[in-house]
Amino acid sequence: MAESDWHPNGVAAFFKSDYTFDDAKKLSELWDIPLKESKQVLGHKIINNIEHLLPQEVNPPKVDPEWDINSLTAFFKSDYTYEDAEELATLWNISPYQAKKTIGHKIVNNIQNLLPEGLQNPAKPEIEGLSPHWDPNGLDAFFKSDYTFEDAKALADMWDIGIVEAKQALGHKIINNIQDLLPSGLQDPNSKVDTSPGENFQAYVKSEYDYDDAVLLATLWSLGVPEAKNEIGYHVLQGTDNKLPDKLRENDAPPKHADDTAKYFQAFSKSQYDYDDAALLAKLWDKSIGEAKHIIGFKVVNKITHLLPDELNNKL
């Protein structure tokens, strides 16, 4: 069957469901269909309430939504990292997403002692740029506040200090209730709205994340698409994009059903085509960036690049 045979809202239904990337991958392998189509199939079954027709191997575990949200929130507020989740996922044979929820569940119930040794007490990360002049909890206070990266950058520029120290300084003022001592315009983070395309947006544009990722994040976190782009850019700038949902990284994963996938991706990397070409093809043919790179590599290997859209070849 072709993708057109499935419900047009199938992919959206998949991302809102309990199905994971692993489920889509499993169905892709079982039915020998592309990964993107397998996501649409899963969503199609959900919409039509016929999930019982799916193979038993791709039935998602039923979870308590309240447990889900509280556990994920606890994980993200903790000192645990994506690497910790990956380690637990490997040890317990679960996905990193499930591992995050599991760790969060242990935190909420104060039973981290039931985690594997080495994961019971996460090491607090060493943060460069902190200053002894401000409250040591200032950074945490900043992240819990309404101040943004742009606010910290503005203060850093005005006071000629690093971004990290500026965040710590803002948090210090919050803790001691002396925000009135901050420069005008930074005393109340809610008094202004920054509508200019700042560094966060520019970081998003220059990153490997694409429009589909922004739409997906907007759906998962109940944001507007512009807010989602800035959120992605913020995490890219901070080097914390591992805190973004796993599904964003999985969204661009190359198709796994073809044996020659690695060869095609290598061919793309060594060709005269670049990331912008892949992004353009993805937009023209409604594909993910990963799929577009795969397609270009395939055309390169088989010497049929003339079959690519003229918009790509005219750039060369």
C-alpha positions as CSV (number, residue, x, y, z in Angstrom):
1,M,0.0,0.0,0.0
2,A,1.1,3.6,-0.6
3,E,1.3,6.4,1.9
4,S,-1.9,7.9,0.3
5,D,-3.8,4.8,1.4
6,W,-3.4,5.9,5.1
7,H,-5.2,8.6,7.0
8,P,-3.6,12.0,6.2
9,N,-3.5,12.9,9.9
10,G,-1.8,9.6,10.7
11,V,1.6,11.0,11.5
12,A,0.2,13.7,13.8
13,A,-1.8,11.0,15.6
14,F,1.4,8.9,16.0
15,F,3.3,11.7,17.7
16,K,0.5,12.3,20.2
17,S,0.2,8.6,21.1
18,D,2.2,6.2,23.4
19,Y,3.9,4.6,20.4
20,T,7.6,5.2,20.2
21,F,10.3,5.5,17.5
22,D,11.1,1.8,18.3
23,D,7.5,0.8,17.6
24,A,7.6,2.6,14.2
25,K,11.0,1.1,13.4
26,K,9.7,-2.4,14.3
27,L,6.7,-2.0,12.0
28,S,8.9,-0.7,9.3
29,E,11.0,-3.8,9.4
30,L,8.0,-6.2,9.8
31,W,6.1,-4.8,6.9
32,D,9.1,-3.7,4.8
33,I,7.9,-0.1,4.5
34,P,9.7,3.3,5.0
35,L,9.9,4.6,8.5
36,K,7.8,7.6,7.8
37,E,5.0,5.5,6.3
38,S,5.1,3.2,9.4
39,K,4.4,6.2,11.6
40,Q,1.5,7.1,9.4
41,V,0.2,3.5,9.6
42,L,0.3,3.5,13.4
43,G,-1.6,6.8,13.5
44,H,-4.1,5.5,10.9
45,K,-4.9,2.5,13.2
46,I,-5.3,4.8,16.2
47,I,-7.7,7.2,14.4
48,N,-9.8,4.3,13.1
49,N,-9.6,2.4,16.4
50,I,-8.2,-0.7,14.8
51,E,-4.9,-1.1,16.6
52,H,-5.8,-4.7,17.2
53,L,-4.9,-5.3,13.6
54,L,-1.3,-4.4,14.2
55,P,1.4,-7.0,14.9
56,Q,1.7,-7.8,18.6
57,E,5.3,-6.6,18.7
58,V,4.3,-3.0,18.2
59,N,1.7,-2.6,20.9
60,P,2.8,0.3,23.2
61,P,2.7,-0.1,27.0
62,K,-0.2,1.6,28.5
63,V,0.9,4.3,30.9
64,D,-0.8,6.6,33.4
65,P,-0.6,10.1,31.9
66,E,-0.3,11.7,35.3
67,W,2.7,9.4,36.1
68,D,4.1,10.3,32.7
69,I,4.0,14.0,33.1
70,N,5.1,14.2,36.7
71,S,8.0,11.8,36.1
72,L,9.3,13.6,33.0
73,T,9.1,16.9,34.8
74,A,11.1,15.5,37.8
75,F,13.7,14.2,35.4
76,F,14.2,17.5,33.6
77,K,14.5,19.4,36.9
78,S,17.1,17.0,38.3
79,D,20.8,16.8,37.7
80,Y,20.4,13.6,35.6
81,T,21.5,14.0,32.0
82,Y,20.6,12.4,28.7
83,E,23.7,10.2,29.1
84,D,22.3,8.9,32.4
85,A,19.0,8.0,30.6
86,E,20.9,6.3,27.8
87,E,22.9,4.3,30.3
88,L,19.7,3.1,32.1
89,A,18.1,2.4,28.8
90,T,21.0,0.1,27.9
91,L,21.0,-1.7,31.3
92,W,17.3,-2.3,31.4
93,N,16.6,-2.7,27.7
94,I,14.2,0.2,27.4
95,S,14.1,3.4,25.3
96,P,15.9,6.6,26.5
97,Y,12.4,8.2,26.7
98,Q,11.2,5.4,29.0
99,A,14.4,5.7,31.0
100,K,13.8,9.4,31.6
101,K,10.3,8.6,33.0
102,T,11.7,5.8,35.1
103,I,14.3,8.0,36.7
104,G,11.8,10.7,37.3
105,H,9.4,8.2,38.9
106,K,12.2,7.2,41.3
107,I,12.9,10.8,42.1
108,V,9.2,11.6,42.8
109,N,8.9,8.7,45.1
110,N,12.4,9.2,46.7
111,I,13.4,5.6,45.7
112,Q,16.5,6.4,43.6
113,N,18.2,3.7,45.7
114,L,16.4,1.2,43.4
115,L,18.2,2.5,40.4
116,P,21.4,0.7,39.3
117,E,24.5,1.6,41.3
118,G,26.2,4.6,39.7
119,L,22.8,6.2,38.8
120,Q,21.5,6.6,42.4
121,N,23.2,9.9,43.0
122,P,23.9,11.9,39.8
123,A,27.0,14.0,39.8
124,K,26.2,17.7,39.8
125,P,27.8,19.0,36.5
126,E,30.7,21.3,36.7
127,I,29.7,24.6,35.2
128,E,32.3,27.0,33.9
129,G,31.8,30.7,34.3
130,L,30.2,30.8,37.8
131,S,31.3,33.6,40.0
132,P,31.9,33.6,43.8
133,H,30.4,37.1,44.0
134,W,26.9,35.9,43.5
135,D,24.6,33.4,45.3
136,P,25.7,29.9,44.3
137,N,22.0,29.1,43.7
138,G,21.6,32.0,41.4
139,L,21.8,29.9,38.2
140,D,18.9,27.7,39.4
141,A,16.8,30.7,40.3
142,F,17.5,32.2,36.8
143,F,16.2,29.0,35.1
144,K,13.1,28.9,37.2
145,S,12.3,32.6,36.4
146,D,10.8,34.3,33.4
147,Y,14.2,35.8,32.4
148,T,15.4,34.6,29.0
149,F,18.7,34.0,27.3
150,E,18.3,37.5,25.7
151,D,18.0,39.1,29.1
152,A,21.2,37.4,30.3
153,K,23.0,38.4,27.1
154,A,21.9,42.0,27.5
155,L,23.2,42.1,31.1
156,A,26.4,40.4,30.0
157,D,27.0,43.1,27.4
158,M,26.2,45.9,29.7
159,W,28.3,44.7,32.6
160,D,31.1,43.1,30.5
161,I,30.7,39.6,32.1
162,G,30.1,36.1,30.7
163,I,26.7,34.8,29.9
164,V,26.8,32.2,32.7
165,E,27.7,34.8,35.3
166,A,25.0,37.1,34.0
167,K,22.4,34.3,34.5
168,Q,23.8,33.8,38.0
169,A,23.6,37.6,38.7
170,L,20.0,37.7,37.6
171,G,19.2,34.7,39.9
172,H,21.1,36.4,42.8
173,K,18.9,39.5,42.4
174,I,15.7,37.3,42.4
175,I,16.7,35.3,45.5
176,N,17.5,38.5,47.4
177,N,14.5,40.4,46.0
178,I,16.7,43.2,44.7
179,Q,15.8,43.2,41.0
180,D,15.4,47.0,41.3
181,L,19.2,47.2,41.3
182,L,19.3,45.7,37.8
183,P,19.6,48.0,34.8
184,S,16.4,49.6,33.5
185,G,14.5,47.1,31.3
186,L,15.8,44.1,33.2
187,Q,14.1,44.7,36.5
188,D,10.8,43.0,35.4
189,P,11.2,40.2,32.8
190,N,7.5,40.4,32.1
191,S,7.4,44.0,31.2
192,K,8.7,43.6,27.6
193,V,8.3,41.3,24.6
194,D,11.2,40.7,22.4
195,T,9.9,40.4,18.8
196,S,13.2,40.6,17.0
197,P,14.9,37.5,15.5
198,G,17.5,37.1,18.2
199,E,20.4,34.7,18.7
200,N,18.1,31.8,19.6
201,F,16.3,32.0,16.3
202,Q,19.5,32.4,14.4
203,A,20.9,29.3,16.2
204,Y,17.8,27.4,15.2
205,V,18.1,28.4,11.5
206,K,21.8,27.4,11.4
207,S,21.2,24.1,13.2
208,E,20.3,20.7,11.8
209,Y,16.8,21.0,13.2
210,D,14.1,21.9,10.6
211,Y,10.6,23.2,10.3
212,D,9.1,19.7,11.0
213,D,11.1,19.6,14.3
214,A,9.7,23.0,15.3
215,V,6.1,21.9,14.5
216,L,6.7,18.6,16.4
217,L,8.1,20.5,19.5
218,A,5.2,22.9,19.3
219,T,2.8,20.0,19.4
220,L,4.5,18.2,22.2
221,W,5.1,21.2,24.5
222,S,1.9,23.2,23.5
223,L,3.9,26.1,22.0
224,G,3.5,28.3,19.0
225,V,5.8,27.3,16.1
226,P,7.9,30.6,16.5
227,E,8.3,29.9,20.2
228,A,9.3,26.3,19.4
229,K,12.0,27.5,17.0
230,N,13.4,29.9,19.6
231,E,13.3,27.1,22.2
232,I,15.3,24.8,19.9
233,G,17.8,27.6,19.2
234,Y,18.2,28.3,22.9
235,H,19.1,24.7,23.6
236,V,21.5,24.6,20.7
237,L,23.3,27.7,21.9
238,Q,23.4,26.3,25.5
239,G,24.6,22.9,24.3
240,T,21.6,21.3,26.0
241,D,19.6,20.1,23.0
242,N,19.8,16.7,24.6
243,K,17.1,18.0,26.9
244,L,14.7,18.3,23.9
245,P,12.3,15.4,23.3
246,D,13.8,12.3,21.8
247,K,11.3,12.4,19.1
248,L,12.9,15.5,17.6
249,R,16.2,13.6,17.0
250,E,14.3,10.5,15.9
251,N,12.3,12.7,13.4
252,D,15.3,13.2,11.3
253,A,16.7,9.7,11.6
254,P,17.6,8.1,8.3
255,P,15.5,5.3,7.0
256,K,16.7,1.9,8.4
257,H,15.0,-0.5,6.0
258,A,17.6,-0.3,3.2
259,D,20.9,-2.2,3.4
260,D,22.7,0.5,1.5
261,T,21.7,3.4,3.7
262,A,25.2,4.0,5.0
263,K,26.6,4.0,1.5
264,Y,24.1,6.6,0.3
265,F,24.7,8.9,3.3
266,Q,28.4,8.6,2.7
267,A,27.9,9.5,-0.9
268,F,25.9,12.5,0.0
269,S,28.6,13.7,2.5
270,K,31.3,13.4,-0.2
271,S,29.3,15.0,-2.9
272,Q,29.0,18.7,-3.9
273,Y,25.5,18.8,-2.4
274,D,25.2,20.3,1.1
275,Y,22.8,20.6,4.0
276,D,20.9,23.4,2.3
277,D,20.3,21.2,-0.7
278,A,18.9,18.5,1.5
279,A,16.7,21.0,3.3
280,L,15.5,22.3,-0.1
281,L,14.7,18.8,-1.4
282,A,13.0,17.9,1.9
283,K,10.7,21.0,1.4
284,L,10.0,20.3,-2.3
285,W,9.3,16.6,-1.8
286,D,7.8,16.7,1.7
287,K,10.5,14.6,3.3
288,S,12.6,14.8,6.4
289,I,16.2,16.1,6.2
290,G,17.5,12.6,6.8
291,E,15.3,11.1,3.9
292,A,16.4,13.9,1.6
293,K,20.1,13.2,2.2
294,H,19.4,9.5,1.6
295,I,17.7,10.3,-1.7
296,I,20.5,12.6,-2.9
297,G,23.1,10.0,-2.0
298,F,21.1,7.3,-3.9
299,K,21.0,9.5,-7.0
300,V,24.8,10.3,-6.7
301,V,25.7,6.6,-6.4
302,N,23.5,5.6,-9.4
303,K,24.7,8.7,-11.4
304,I,21.1,9.9,-11.9
305,T,21.4,13.3,-10.3
306,H,19.7,14.8,-13.3
307,L,16.5,13.4,-11.9
308,L,16.7,15.7,-8.9
309,P,14.7,18.9,-9.1
310,D,16.2,21.7,-11.2
311,E,16.3,24.0,-8.2
312,L,19.1,21.7,-6.7
313,N,21.1,21.2,-9.9
314,N,20.9,24.9,-10.9
315,K,22.7,25.8,-7.7
316,L,25.8,23.8,-8.6
